[in-house]
């Protein structure tokens, strides 16, 4: 398909709330496919539609366990706590320490509108929370307890 431009911090569209998707059609399928290609090209593990300028509620995530496409995702349950470094394709070169749930249960629809549910733990849960935040105009820097210094990044 096609690589899309990833918006960078400062673009006002990253701060807007996305709208629910009601049309499960070829436009959506193309968007999801393009998002997955763009994410992989950028060496990311997740990408939300607002990051490519589309204010719709869909994300793609692949933390090494296969591609997950989620349309209109909602976190139903959160458990535990983990604290770790996060970065973002929309904020290149910046990393911060963020608290996230250890486990989340998410309800979503697939590209055809069929409902689904998944449980994500560990790094996958971090990626899910991070991408779903994008759908509400929230960036990881808003939740970061502190940003990592260049020296800390080099040690990582």
N, C-alpha and C positions, 0 to 999 in steps of 0.2 A: 504494500500500500504506500504510505507516505510518512516521512518524519515530520513532526510538527515542531514549531518553535516553542520552547519552554519559557514562560514568563518569569521575570526576575523580580526579587523583592523591590518594592517601590511602585510596581504596577498596581493600580487601584483595583483591578479585577481580582487579584489574589485576596482581597479583603472583603469581597462580597459573598453573600449567602447564595448558594446554588439552588436552582429549582428542581423539583421532582421531575422525573422522566415518565412520560405517559405514552409516547410513541416508540414501540419496539420495532424498528424498521431498519432498512439498509443504511440510513444515515448514522444510526446508533452503532450498527455493526462496524461500519467503516471507522467511526471515532474510536471504538474500543480496540480495533486492530492497529490503528495508527498510534494510539497511546501505548500499547504494548511494545511496538517497534521503537518508539521514541524513548521509552523507559530503558529498554535494553541498550540502545545506542548511547544513552547517557550514563550507562553503568549504574542505574538506579535499581531499587527493589520495589518501588511503588510510584504511581503517578495518578493524580486526580485531574478530572476534566478542567477545573478552573486553572490549572497550571499550564494548559495549552489554550487558554482563553475562552473555554466553553463553560458557561455557568449552569451546568447540569450535574445531577447527583450520580456520578459514576466514577469508579476507580479501577485500576489494575494493579495487582501485586504479585510479585514472584520473588520469594526469599530463598529460592533454590529447591522448592518442593512442587514446582509447577505453577503455571499461570492461573490466577484467580481474577475473574471479572465480577465486579459487584455493582449492580444498578440499584439505586435507592436504598443503600445500606443503612441499617439502624443497629446500634449496639444495644442488645437486650440485657446483658449482664456483664459485670466486671468483677474480677476476683484478684486479690493479692496486690503486690506492688513490686516494681522493679525500677531501678535508677541507672540510666546509662547515657552514653553519647548518641546524639542524633545529628544528622545532616539533612540536606534537602537539595534537590536539583534546582529549585528556584532561589536558593541562597548558596551558591557554590563557594566552597572553601571555608565555610563557617560551620562550627559544630558546637553543640551545647549539651549540658547535662539535664535530662528531663525524666520526671517520674511518670510512669505509665503502669497500667494494670498488668499483672503477670498473665492473666487469662481473660479473654473476652468471648462472648457468644454474640454472633451477628446474624441478623435476618437481612436478606437481600433478594433481588431478582436477578436472573441471568439475562443474557442479551436478547432472549426471546420473551421475557416477562414471567418465566416460570419461577415461583418462589423457592428459596433455598435457605439453609441455615448452616453456619459453620462455627467451630470452636477454634480459636487461635491462641497459642501459648508462646511465651518467650519472645524471641525476636519477631515472629509473625504477628503477635499481638501488638507489639510496638508499631510495626508497619501499618497494621489496620487502623489503629488509633490515629497515627500521624496522617494518613491519607484521608480518613473521615473528617478530621479537623479541617482540612483544606476545603471541604464542602460547605463549611460554615464560616469561611474567611479567617481561620485561625492558623497561624504559622508556629512551628516549633519554638521559634525565638520568643514567642509570647508566653510559653510555658517553661522555658529553660530556667533552671535555678541559677545557672551561671554559664557563660560561654567559655570554651576551652581556648587556652593561649596557644600560640604557634609552637611553643616548646612542648606543651602537653600533647598536641597533635602529632608531633614528630615521634614522641615516645609510644604513642598508640600504634 
